[in-house]
Amino acid sequence: MEQTFYIVAGMVLLLTLWSLWGGIQWYALARRSRLRPPGFYAPRVALICPCKGFESGLEQNLIALTEQDYSSYEIFFVLARSDDSAHSVVKFVADASPVRAHVVIAGKPEDCGEKVNNLRVAVEQLDNTFEVLVFADSDGRPDKHWLEHLVAPLHDPKLGAATSFRWWLPDQGGFWSAFGAAWDAGIATMQGAHKNNFCWGGATAIRRDVFEQAAVRTHWTGAVSDDWAMTRALRFSGRHIEFVPECLTPTLRDADFSGLLEFTNRQIIITRVYAPSTWFGGLLYHLLYCAAFVLGLVLIIQAWIVGQLWLTTALILFLIALIVALKGLVRWLAVNELLPAWRHKLLTYAWAWTFLAPIVPLLYTANFFVSMFKRQIKWRGVRYHLLSPGQTKIL
């Protein structure tokens, strides 16, 4: 067992060091992007935001979309039903919007997820004057320069899409909200200056002609995940997805234990269906990480019982945890550069992104275990059975 521990721990140590180096590179990318001007590319934009159900901060989130410092855009708020609890807030914000805003009722989905159906209906209603499509989520609260920075990379007609990611900020707080923020941060830093980026539905910009050429609507058929389906469409068409760090989107949310499990399980189940290679890589790392700690703790207990030396094993485990915590710290420093307006809240929960980082893999391992045997998810009150990337059953 001791030899197995050293082999597994050695592999985990190398992987965590490599991950820390990736975090340092992400920090450097954040600092560079913060000083980057958006450029002069400013085409006519259709900003599409699907909404469902009333949520804390909804009005402020939607108002942030109407106050973008961008010269030519219209907003399309999309709901599945006119009696949705969010409709009154959406209608109020649309009527008071300083830019032209529309409220679209998409109707009940039949062969895809409700969000996908909302987006598909909204796109089909757009006239030909819109050169760029931008997708946002109703739970994000971007700053006023978000839109111009997100659209700017599309000056390159060969680019597939420009995207960013959310940054979970606990709203009222609590341990499980903080733990969820630490869990989600690991996904944010998967994006970067490389070729393996994926679209995130809360902040993605794509040229209208690229959207059509990549057949995104075809990939949306039967899909429950709008962003992974778009990612697959762009990858199949050989298009690059560029990550835009300065468009990292603050997302204020809270969660209890059951809500956190539902959210995290859903993310990993969706990843398994739409990006199995990404899922497998995550599974392997987190299994090795947890195996190292389980084997190490067993060795420590055995050594303590018989009176043998156990300090070396404990130091190896401490070193692994320290490296993971350091990456959490580097990640937190980077986000302070990107979201200066939220520095107070970032300081308040700095402990979550650092001290909780070493135990986050435990939850990831549980999520991966669930995703091995389960294909059903619950999303905004609707249950889905994910049969394949192009086949979804609404339960």
N, C-alpha and C positions, 0 to 999 in steps of 0.2 A: 504493500500500500504506500509506503514511504517513497519508493521510486516513482510510482504512478503520480503521486502528489507533485514531486519535483518536475516531472515532465509536463503535467497539466499547468502547474503554476508558472513554469518557464514560458509556455506558449501564451498564457494570459498576460504575463508581464510584458512580453514583446508586443502583443496586440494593444495593450493599454498605452505603452510608450508611443506606438505609431498613432494611436488615437489622440494622444496629447499633442503630438506634432501637428496633426490635422487641426486641432483646436487653435494652436498658435497661428497657423496659416489663415484660419478663419478670422482671427482677431486682426491680422494684418490686412486682410481683404476688407473688413469692416471699416478700418481706419482710412484706407484708400478711397473707398466708395463714399464716405462721409464728405470728402472734399471734392467729389466729382460733380462738375456742372451737368445739368440734364441735357444740354445741347439745344438744337433748334428744330428738331423734328416734332411737329405738332399737328398731326392729321385730325380729321373729324372722328370722334370716338363715341361709341355706344357703350355706356357703363351699365352692366347688367348685374342686378343684385337680387337673388331669390330670397324670399322671406317666409317664415313659417312660425307661428306661435309667438306670444309675447314673451320677451326675455328682458332681464335687467339691463338697463342702459340702451335699449333698442333705439329710442328716439335720438339720443346723442350720437350713436353709431351711424344712423342714416343721415343725420344732419352733416356729419363729417364728410360724407360722400357728395353732398350738395355744395360744399364750400371749398372745392378743389381749385387751386390756382392754375387753371387751364383754360385756354381761350375758346375751345370749340368741342363741347361734349353735351350729350343728353343722357339722362338716367332712366333706366327701366327697372322699376321695382316689380317683382313677379311673385304672385301667390297662386297656390293651387285652387283656392276657393275664396269667394267673396265674404264668407262668414268666418274666415280665419280670425283668431283673436288679435293678430297683428295688423289687421286691415285698417282699423281706425288710426293707428299711429302712422302707418305707411301713407295713408291718404292725407293726413295732416302735414307730414313732412313734404310730400310731393306738392301740395298746394302752396306751401310757404317757401318752396325752393327758389333760390335766386337763378338757377338754371332750369331749363325745361325738363320736367320730370313726368314720367308716365307710370300708371299702375296697370299692370297686365294680369288678367286672371287666366291661368293656363288650363285649368280643368284637371280632372282625375287622370293619373297615369295608367297606362294599360300594359306596356311591355318594358318598363324601365322604372328606376327610382323617381320619386316625386321631384327631387331637385333637378335631376337630368331632364325631366319632362318640362319643368318650368323654364330652364335655359333653352331647350329646343324650341319651344313655342315663342319665346322672346326673340330669338335669332330669326325665326321665320317671318316675324312681323317687321323687321328692319328694312328701310329703303336702301337704295344703292349709294346714298351719299356718305354712309359710314364706312370709313376705310379701315378702322381698327375696332376690335371687340375687346373689352376689358371686363373681367369677371371678379366680383367682390362677394364677401359674405356679410350677413347682417350682424354678426357678433364681433366684427373687427372695427377698430376706431383709428383709421389712418390720419396722418397729418395732412396739411393742405398741399404739400408738394408731392404727395404719394403718386398721384396720377401722372404728372409730367415725368417723373423719374421712371415709372414703370413702362411708359410708352416709348421713352427715348431710345432704348436699344433697338427698336424695330426700324430704325433708319436703314438697317441692313436688311434688304429684301430676302436674303437667304436664311435669315434666322427663323427658327420655328416659333418660339414664344419667349417672352420675358416673364419671370415669375419670382415670387418671394415666399415667405412663410409667416405663420402667426408666431407671436410670442405671448404665451399664456401668463397673464398677471392675475393673481388672486384678487378678487374684488373685496368681499367682506372678510375673507381670510379663513383660517382654520387649517389643521394639519393636512387633511386630505386634499384641499385646494393647493397647498404648497407642494405636496408630493406630486400632484398632477402636473404642476408647472415644471418641476424637476424632470419628470418623465418625458414631457413634451419637448423639452429643450434639446434632448438628444436627437430628435428628428430634424429640428431646425438646422443643426450643424451638419446634417448629411448633405445639404445643399452647398454649393461652392463654385470655385473656378475650375470646373471639370466637365466631363461629358456625360455624367450620370445623373444630372438633375432631373427632377420630375415636376410637373405642373401642380401648383396648389390652387384649389378653386377659389380661395379668398383673395388672391392677388395674382392674376395672370392676364397678360396682354398678348394678343395675337392679331396679325394682319388678316383682314377679311379674305383676301385671295389665298393666303396660306391655310386658313381655316377650311376653305372649300377644297383646295388641292389635296390636303391631307385627309379629306373625308372624315372630319371629326364627327359630323352628325351621324354618319354611318356607324362609327365606333360607339356613339352614344346609344344606339339601338340595343335594347336589352340590358343596358348597364345600370348599376346603382351608384357607381363612383364617377362623377363627371371629370374630375381631374386626372385620375389614373387612366380613364378611357382616352382622354385627350393626349396624355403622355404616350400611350401605346400608339395612337394615330401618328404622332409626330416622329416617334422612333421608327415606325414602319416606313415612313416617307423619307427617312434619312435626315431629318431636321434637328438642329441643335436647340436646346433649351437653356437660356441664360438666367442665372440667378442674380437678382438685384437686391443686395443687402440693405440698401437705404430705404427699401420699401417694406422692411420687416414690420408687421402689422400688430399693434397691441390688441390683445383679446382679453377682456376682463371677464372672468368666469369663476365660479365656485363649484365645488363638488363634495358630496359625502362619499363614504366608502363604496356604496353600491353604484353610485353614479360614475365614480372613477373607474370601477371595474368595467362597467358597460361601455364607457368611452374608449378605454385602452384596448379592451378585447375587440371592439368594432374596428379600430384602426389596424390591428394586426390581422384580423380575419380578411379584411379588404385587401391588405397587402399580399396575403397568401394567394388570393384568387387572381389579382391583377399583376402582381410582380413577384412570382415565385422565387426567382433567383435572389432578389433582395431579401425576401422572407427567409430563405435558407441561410444566407450569410448571417443575418441577425440571430437566427436560432442557434447556429453553431457557436458564435461568440458568447452568447448569454449562457448557454449550457456549459461551456468551458469555464466561464467566470464562476458560476454557482458551484460547479464540481470542484474547483480549486478551494473554495471556502468550506464546502462540506468535508472534503478530504482533510483539509488543514485542521478544522475543528476536531474531527475524530482523532487525528494524530496528537493534537494537544491534550485532549482528554485522556487518551491512552497513556501518554508520557507522564502526565500529572499523577495518574493512578499508581503507576509503578515507580514513580520517582525519577524519571529520566528527564534529560534536557528537552525543553519544548520551545525555548526562546527563538531559535532559528526559524521554526515554522511560523511563529507568531509575527516575527519581523517581516517575513515574506508577504504574509497576508496584509499586514499594515502598509507595506510599501505599495502593493497593488491598490489598496483603498486610497492611499494618499495621492497616487497618480491620477486616479479617477476624480478625486476631489479637486485636484489642481486643474484638470480640464474644465470642471464645472466653474471654477474661479475665472479661468481665461475666457470662457464663454460669456460669463456675466460681465466681465470687463468690456468685451466686444459690444454687447447689447447696450451698455451705458454710453458707448460712442454713438450707436445708431438711434437710441431713443432718449435723448437728453431731457425731453419734457416729462418723462416718467421716472426720473432719477430717484425721487423720494420713495416711490413704491419699490423700485429696484433695490434700493438700500434696505428697505424694510424686510424684503424677502431674500436678501443675499445668502442667508444661511441655507435656504432651501436648495438653491442651485449649486451649493458647494457641499455642505455636510450631508445632504440627502442623496447626492449623486452616487456614492458607493453602494447604496442599498436599492437604488432604482432597478438594477438588473434582476433583482428578485421578482419584481412585478412583471418585468418584460418576460422572464422565463415562464411565469404563470400564464401570461397572455399567449405566448407561443404554444404552450401545452394545450390551452383551450382551442386555439385555431387549428390544431391537428385534427380535432374531432368534430368541430362545429362549423357550419356554414351559414348559420342564421344570425342576423343582427337586428337591432332595434335602432332606428334613426328618426329623431323628431317625432316620436309617437307611432311610427309605422314599422312593421316587422317585415323583413325581407329574407328570402332564402337565395343565396348566391350560388347558382348552379354552375356558372362559368362567367368569364368576362363579358360575354354577349348574351347571357340568359339569366334573368332575375325573376323570381316568383314573389309576388306580393301576397303576404299571408293575412 
